Amino acid sequence: METPNWRVIFNIHYDVLRELCDQLMRFKKQKTSNHQGVFAFIILNFPELELGWPFFETIRNVRNQNKYRGTNITKEMWKQVEFQIDLYISTLKTELEKKLRKTDE
């Protein structure tokens, strides 16, 4: 893309991350509509994934500043979180796939 929209790129990744967390919660028969609650649940109930609360809070705050205050998400902001958000997505996806395979057995 010649001029990517960093806000859209960030928000798509954020939504994927949150949805994966939401799906993992379902394996524990839990649900919440609060993003902070979803992330806290994952940290507390899946410590083996070694995901960090500060990162979840950082991206949640960036998302909320953009969504509710109109703060722009720049290329630099995206580049600061890109690697870690992709790593978290991959980690959560792998865990979810493991749990789904277990239910098929």
TORMIDO-559065 format. One record per residue (C-alpha): x, y, z; residue number from 1. Coordinates in steps of 0.001 Angstrom, whole numbers, plus 500000, padded with zeros to 6 digits. Layout:
// residues N
<x = X; y = Y; z = Z; nr = NUM>
...
//
This chain:
// residues 105
<x = 500000; y = 500000; z = 500000; nr = 1>
<x = 501261; y = 503413; z = 499125; nr = 2>
<x = 499699; y = 505211; z = 502114; nr = 3>
<x = 498376; y = 502690; z = 504619; nr = 4>
<x = 495857; y = 503731; z = 507234; nr = 5>
<x = 497673; y = 502834; z = 510462; nr = 6>
<x = 494519; y = 503279; z = 512509; nr = 7>
<x = 492757; y = 500585; z = 510494; nr = 8>
<x = 495766; y = 498257; z = 510623; nr = 9>
<x = 496087; y = 498681; z = 514394; nr = 10>
<x = 492367; y = 498215; z = 515042; nr = 11>
<x = 492125; y = 495076; z = 512913; nr = 12>
<x = 494984; y = 493492; z = 514845; nr = 13>
<x = 493531; y = 494633; z = 518163; nr = 14>
<x = 490135; y = 493145; z = 517288; nr = 15>
<x = 491712; y = 489831; z = 516281; nr = 16>
<x = 493658; y = 489724; z = 519549; nr = 17>
<x = 490583; y = 490508; z = 521617; nr = 18>
<x = 488454; y = 487953; z = 519768; nr = 19>
<x = 491043; y = 485208; z = 520312; nr = 20>
<x = 491070; y = 486049; z = 524036; nr = 21>
<x = 487277; y = 485990; z = 524040; nr = 22>
<x = 487246; y = 482536; z = 522471; nr = 23>
<x = 489730; y = 481192; z = 525027; nr = 24>
<x = 487465; y = 482473; z = 527791; nr = 25>
<x = 484679; y = 480298; z = 526426; nr = 26>
<x = 486703; y = 477193; z = 527231; nr = 27>
<x = 486443; y = 478272; z = 530883; nr = 28>
<x = 482722; y = 479003; z = 530381; nr = 29>
<x = 483240; y = 482729; z = 530957; nr = 30>
<x = 482274; y = 485801; z = 528969; nr = 31>
<x = 482603; y = 489565; z = 529372; nr = 32>
<x = 482085; y = 492518; z = 527075; nr = 33>
<x = 484742; y = 494572; z = 528850; nr = 34>
<x = 488093; y = 494497; z = 527030; nr = 35>
<x = 490078; y = 495046; z = 530202; nr = 36>
<x = 488212; y = 492151; z = 531815; nr = 37>
<x = 488924; y = 489865; z = 528860; nr = 38>
<x = 492639; y = 490608; z = 528995; nr = 39>
<x = 492778; y = 490275; z = 532793; nr = 40>
<x = 491031; y = 486910; z = 532573; nr = 41>
<x = 493594; y = 485647; z = 530047; nr = 42>
<x = 496525; y = 486815; z = 532187; nr = 43>
<x = 495098; y = 485179; z = 535320; nr = 44>
<x = 493832; y = 481942; z = 533772; nr = 45>
<x = 496491; y = 481225; z = 531171; nr = 46>
<x = 499801; y = 482121; z = 532880; nr = 47>
<x = 501603; y = 479471; z = 530818; nr = 48>
<x = 501161; y = 481713; z = 527753; nr = 49>
<x = 503404; y = 484321; z = 529409; nr = 50>
<x = 501452; y = 487286; z = 528074; nr = 51>
<x = 502067; y = 490637; z = 529732; nr = 52>
<x = 499487; y = 492858; z = 531359; nr = 53>
<x = 501402; y = 496098; z = 530530; nr = 54>
<x = 501224; y = 495321; z = 526807; nr = 55>
<x = 497495; y = 494585; z = 526924; nr = 56>
<x = 496935; y = 497869; z = 528772; nr = 57>
<x = 499103; y = 499779; z = 526289; nr = 58>
<x = 497212; y = 498606; z = 523234; nr = 59>
<x = 493836; y = 498925; z = 524947; nr = 60>
<x = 494634; y = 502529; z = 525859; nr = 61>
<x = 495834; y = 503325; z = 522316; nr = 62>
<x = 492628; y = 501847; z = 520939; nr = 63>
<x = 490439; y = 503748; z = 523404; nr = 64>
<x = 492240; y = 507051; z = 522765; nr = 65>
<x = 491658; y = 506570; z = 519053; nr = 66>
<x = 488071; y = 505388; z = 519313; nr = 67>
<x = 486773; y = 507787; z = 521962; nr = 68>
<x = 489023; y = 510841; z = 521597; nr = 69>
<x = 489966; y = 510700; z = 517946; nr = 70>
<x = 493696; y = 510423; z = 518622; nr = 71>
<x = 495518; y = 509390; z = 515469; nr = 72>
<x = 497500; y = 506155; z = 515265; nr = 73>
<x = 500739; y = 506860; z = 513430; nr = 74>
<x = 503126; y = 504568; z = 511629; nr = 75>
<x = 505560; y = 504977; z = 514526; nr = 76>
<x = 502906; y = 503946; z = 517052; nr = 77>
<x = 502058; y = 500880; z = 514968; nr = 78>
<x = 505723; y = 499910; z = 514560; nr = 79>
<x = 506200; y = 500028; z = 518348; nr = 80>
<x = 503559; y = 497319; z = 518897; nr = 81>
<x = 503565; y = 495397; z = 515609; nr = 82>
<x = 505964; y = 492614; z = 516570; nr = 83>
<x = 504446; y = 491992; z = 519998; nr = 84>
<x = 500832; y = 492119; z = 518838; nr = 85>
<x = 501637; y = 489607; z = 516080; nr = 86>
<x = 503411; y = 487395; z = 518623; nr = 87>
<x = 500428; y = 487533; z = 520998; nr = 88>
<x = 498023; y = 486725; z = 518160; nr = 89>
<x = 500151; y = 483749; z = 517157; nr = 90>
<x = 500414; y = 482519; z = 520769; nr = 91>
<x = 496670; y = 482805; z = 521371; nr = 92>
<x = 495816; y = 481200; z = 518042; nr = 93>
<x = 498099; y = 478246; z = 518786; nr = 94>
<x = 496536; y = 477795; z = 522244; nr = 95>
<x = 493042; y = 477983; z = 520819; nr = 96>
<x = 493880; y = 475420; z = 518123; nr = 97>
<x = 495278; y = 473081; z = 520820; nr = 98>
<x = 492089; y = 473358; z = 522824; nr = 99>
<x = 489935; y = 472785; z = 519757; nr = 100>
<x = 491897; y = 469630; z = 518868; nr = 101>
<x = 491336; y = 468309; z = 522404; nr = 102>
<x = 487569; y = 468766; z = 522061; nr = 103>
<x = 487636; y = 466769; z = 518805; nr = 104>
<x = 489275; y = 463762; z = 520477; nr = 105>
//
